[in-house]
Amino acid sequence: MNEFYWFEPTLYDFIKKAITNINKSKKDVFDFFKTAGVEEKIIIDLENQINKDSNSMYKEQVCDDILYKINDKSNKYKVQRVEIIRKIVEFKDFDRCNVDEEQFAREYVKDVINYLKFLENKLKTENK
Protein backbone atom coordinates (compact mmCIF):
# COMPACT_ATOMS: atom_id res chain seq x y z
CA MET A 1 0.00 0.00 0.00
CA ASN A 2 1.41 3.39 -0.99
CA GLU A 3 1.47 6.19 1.55
CA PHE A 4 0.05 9.51 0.40
CA TYR A 5 1.83 12.71 1.27
CA TRP A 6 1.06 16.21 0.10
CA PHE A 7 4.64 17.11 -0.83
CA GLU A 8 5.80 14.34 -3.10
CA PRO A 9 9.51 13.42 -2.75
CA THR A 10 11.06 15.75 -5.35
CA LEU A 11 9.10 18.79 -4.20
CA TYR A 12 9.73 17.88 -0.55
CA ASP A 13 13.47 17.82 -1.20
CA PHE A 14 13.44 21.18 -3.02
CA ILE A 15 11.37 22.75 -0.23
CA LYS A 16 13.69 21.42 2.47
CA LYS A 17 16.79 22.66 0.66
CA ALA A 18 15.24 26.05 -0.05
CA ILE A 19 14.24 26.57 3.59
CA THR A 20 17.63 25.54 4.96
CA ASN A 21 19.46 27.82 2.54
CA ILE A 22 17.28 30.93 2.85
CA ASN A 23 17.56 30.84 6.65
CA LYS A 24 20.90 31.61 8.30
CA SER A 25 20.38 29.72 11.52
CA LYS A 26 18.30 27.02 13.18
CA LYS A 27 16.44 29.79 15.01
CA ASP A 28 15.59 31.34 11.63
CA VAL A 29 14.30 27.94 10.44
CA PHE A 30 12.04 27.74 13.51
CA ASP A 31 10.85 31.31 12.89
CA PHE A 32 10.16 30.46 9.23
CA PHE A 33 7.85 27.63 10.24
CA LYS A 34 6.21 29.61 13.03
CA THR A 35 5.37 32.47 10.67
CA ALA A 36 3.93 29.89 8.27
CA GLY A 37 1.51 28.92 11.03
CA VAL A 38 3.07 25.63 12.13
CA GLU A 39 1.85 24.83 15.62
CA GLU A 40 4.18 25.27 18.57
CA LYS A 41 3.60 21.64 19.63
CA ILE A 42 5.33 20.46 16.44
CA ILE A 43 8.34 22.72 16.96
CA ILE A 44 8.82 22.89 20.73
CA ASP A 45 10.67 19.60 21.31
CA LEU A 46 13.17 20.38 18.56
CA GLU A 47 13.62 23.91 19.80
CA ASN A 48 14.25 22.68 23.35
CA GLN A 49 16.77 20.15 22.06
CA ILE A 50 18.64 22.86 20.12
CA ASN A 51 18.56 25.20 23.12
CA LYS A 52 20.17 22.47 25.26
CA ASP A 53 22.74 21.48 22.64
CA SER A 54 22.96 23.63 19.54
CA ASN A 55 25.17 21.07 17.82
CA SER A 56 22.74 18.19 18.30
CA MET A 57 21.10 18.78 14.91
CA TYR A 58 21.80 20.51 11.63
CA LYS A 59 19.37 22.95 10.02
CA GLU A 60 18.51 20.26 7.47
CA GLN A 61 17.51 17.83 10.22
CA VAL A 62 15.35 20.43 11.94
CA CYS A 63 13.64 21.28 8.66
CA ASP A 64 13.19 17.64 7.70
CA ASP A 65 11.64 16.76 11.05
CA ILE A 66 9.09 19.59 10.88
CA LEU A 67 8.23 19.02 7.21
CA TYR A 68 7.76 15.32 7.85
CA LYS A 69 5.26 16.02 10.63
CA ILE A 70 3.13 18.38 8.52
CA ASN A 71 3.36 16.38 5.30
CA ASP A 72 0.81 13.78 6.33
CA LYS A 73 -2.14 12.55 4.32
CA SER A 74 -4.72 14.61 6.16
CA ASN A 75 -5.79 18.16 5.45
CA LYS A 76 -4.90 19.19 9.01
CA TYR A 77 -1.83 21.20 7.93
CA LYS A 78 -3.01 22.23 4.47
CA VAL A 79 -2.92 25.95 5.26
CA GLN A 80 0.60 25.69 6.67
CA ARG A 81 1.85 23.73 3.66
CA VAL A 82 0.45 26.34 1.29
CA GLU A 83 1.99 29.13 3.38
CA ILE A 84 5.39 27.43 3.35
CA ILE A 85 5.31 27.24 -0.44
CA ARG A 86 4.14 30.85 -0.68
CA LYS A 87 6.96 32.04 1.57
CA ILE A 88 9.53 30.22 -0.56
CA VAL A 89 8.11 31.36 -3.91
CA GLU A 90 7.90 35.00 -2.76
CA PHE A 91 11.31 35.04 -1.08
CA LYS A 92 13.49 37.82 -2.48
CA ASP A 93 15.80 38.86 0.37
CA PHE A 94 18.80 36.75 -0.61
CA ASP A 95 21.15 39.27 1.02
CA ARG A 96 20.12 37.90 4.41
CA CYS A 97 21.33 34.39 3.50
CA ASN A 98 24.72 33.12 4.58
CA VAL A 99 27.20 34.20 1.93
CA ASP A 100 28.18 30.61 1.13
CA GLU A 101 24.51 29.57 0.86
CA GLU A 102 23.09 32.49 -1.15
CA GLN A 103 23.59 30.92 -4.58
CA PHE A 104 22.13 27.62 -3.36
CA ALA A 105 19.16 29.49 -1.92
CA ARG A 106 18.50 31.17 -5.25
CA GLU A 107 18.74 27.86 -7.09
CA TYR A 108 16.46 25.96 -4.69
CA VAL A 109 13.82 28.70 -4.69
CA LYS A 110 13.92 28.56 -8.48
CA ASP A 111 13.69 24.76 -8.33
CA VAL A 112 10.54 24.97 -6.18
CA ILE A 113 8.97 27.47 -8.59
CA ASN A 114 9.88 25.42 -11.66
CA TYR A 115 8.68 22.17 -10.13
CA LEU A 116 5.35 23.74 -9.20
CA LYS A 117 5.00 24.90 -12.81
CA PHE A 118 5.84 21.38 -13.98
CA LEU A 119 3.16 19.90 -11.71
CA GLU A 120 0.63 22.47 -12.90
CA ASN A 121 1.34 21.62 -16.55
CA LYS A 122 1.19 17.91 -15.76
CA LEU A 123 -2.24 18.32 -14.18
CA LYS A 124 -3.49 20.34 -17.12
CA THR A 125 -2.31 17.65 -19.53
CA GLU A 126 -3.85 14.83 -17.50
CA ASN A 127 -7.18 16.66 -17.25
CA LYS A 128 -7.56 17.14 -21.01
C-alpha positions as CSV (number, residue, x, y, z in Angstrom):
1,M,0.0,0.0,0.0
2,N,1.4,3.4,-1.0
3,E,1.5,6.2,1.6
4,F,0.0,9.5,0.4
5,Y,1.8,12.7,1.3
6,W,1.1,16.2,0.1
7,F,4.6,17.1,-0.8
8,E,5.8,14.3,-3.1
9,P,9.5,13.4,-2.7
10,T,11.1,15.7,-5.3
11,L,9.1,18.8,-4.2
12,Y,9.7,17.9,-0.5
13,D,13.5,17.8,-1.2
14,F,13.4,21.2,-3.0
15,I,11.4,22.7,-0.2
16,K,13.7,21.4,2.5
17,K,16.8,22.7,0.7
18,A,15.2,26.1,0.0
19,I,14.2,26.6,3.6
20,T,17.6,25.5,5.0
21,N,19.5,27.8,2.5
22,I,17.3,30.9,2.9
23,N,17.6,30.8,6.6
24,K,20.9,31.6,8.3
25,S,20.4,29.7,11.5
26,K,18.3,27.0,13.2
27,K,16.4,29.8,15.0
28,D,15.6,31.3,11.6
29,V,14.3,27.9,10.4
30,F,12.0,27.7,13.5
31,D,10.8,31.3,12.9
32,F,10.2,30.5,9.2
33,F,7.9,27.6,10.2
34,K,6.2,29.6,13.0
35,T,5.4,32.5,10.7
36,A,3.9,29.9,8.3
37,G,1.5,28.9,11.0
38,V,3.1,25.6,12.1
39,E,1.8,24.8,15.6
40,E,4.2,25.3,18.6
41,K,3.6,21.6,19.6
42,I,5.3,20.5,16.4
43,I,8.3,22.7,17.0
44,I,8.8,22.9,20.7
45,D,10.7,19.6,21.3
46,L,13.2,20.4,18.6
47,E,13.6,23.9,19.8
48,N,14.2,22.7,23.4
49,Q,16.8,20.2,22.1
50,I,18.6,22.9,20.1
51,N,18.6,25.2,23.1
52,K,20.2,22.5,25.3
53,D,22.7,21.5,22.6
54,S,23.0,23.6,19.5
55,N,25.2,21.1,17.8
56,S,22.7,18.2,18.3
57,M,21.1,18.8,14.9
58,Y,21.8,20.5,11.6
59,K,19.4,22.9,10.0
60,E,18.5,20.3,7.5
61,Q,17.5,17.8,10.2
62,V,15.3,20.4,11.9
63,C,13.6,21.3,8.7
64,D,13.2,17.6,7.7
65,D,11.6,16.8,11.1
66,I,9.1,19.6,10.9
67,L,8.2,19.0,7.2
68,Y,7.8,15.3,7.8
69,K,5.3,16.0,10.6
70,I,3.1,18.4,8.5
71,N,3.4,16.4,5.3
72,D,0.8,13.8,6.3
73,K,-2.1,12.5,4.3
74,S,-4.7,14.6,6.2
75,N,-5.8,18.2,5.5
76,K,-4.9,19.2,9.0
77,Y,-1.8,21.2,7.9
78,K,-3.0,22.2,4.5
79,V,-2.9,26.0,5.3
80,Q,0.6,25.7,6.7
81,R,1.8,23.7,3.7
82,V,0.5,26.3,1.3
83,E,2.0,29.1,3.4
84,I,5.4,27.4,3.4
85,I,5.3,27.2,-0.4
86,R,4.1,30.9,-0.7
87,K,7.0,32.0,1.6
88,I,9.5,30.2,-0.6
89,V,8.1,31.4,-3.9
90,E,7.9,35.0,-2.8
91,F,11.3,35.0,-1.1
92,K,13.5,37.8,-2.5
93,D,15.8,38.9,0.4
94,F,18.8,36.8,-0.6
95,D,21.2,39.3,1.0
96,R,20.1,37.9,4.4
97,C,21.3,34.4,3.5
98,N,24.7,33.1,4.6
99,V,27.2,34.2,1.9
100,D,28.2,30.6,1.1
101,E,24.5,29.6,0.9
102,E,23.1,32.5,-1.1
103,Q,23.6,30.9,-4.6
104,F,22.1,27.6,-3.4
105,A,19.2,29.5,-1.9
106,R,18.5,31.2,-5.3
107,E,18.7,27.9,-7.1
108,Y,16.5,26.0,-4.7
109,V,13.8,28.7,-4.7
110,K,13.9,28.6,-8.5
111,D,13.7,24.8,-8.3
112,V,10.5,25.0,-6.2
113,I,9.0,27.5,-8.6
114,N,9.9,25.4,-11.7
115,Y,8.7,22.2,-10.1
116,L,5.4,23.7,-9.2
117,K,5.0,24.9,-12.8
118,F,5.8,21.4,-14.0
119,L,3.2,19.9,-11.7
120,E,0.6,22.5,-12.9
121,N,1.3,21.6,-16.5
122,K,1.2,17.9,-15.8
123,L,-2.2,18.3,-14.2
124,K,-3.5,20.3,-17.1
125,T,-2.3,17.7,-19.5
126,E,-3.8,14.8,-17.5
127,N,-7.2,16.7,-17.2
128,K,-7.6,17.1,-21.0
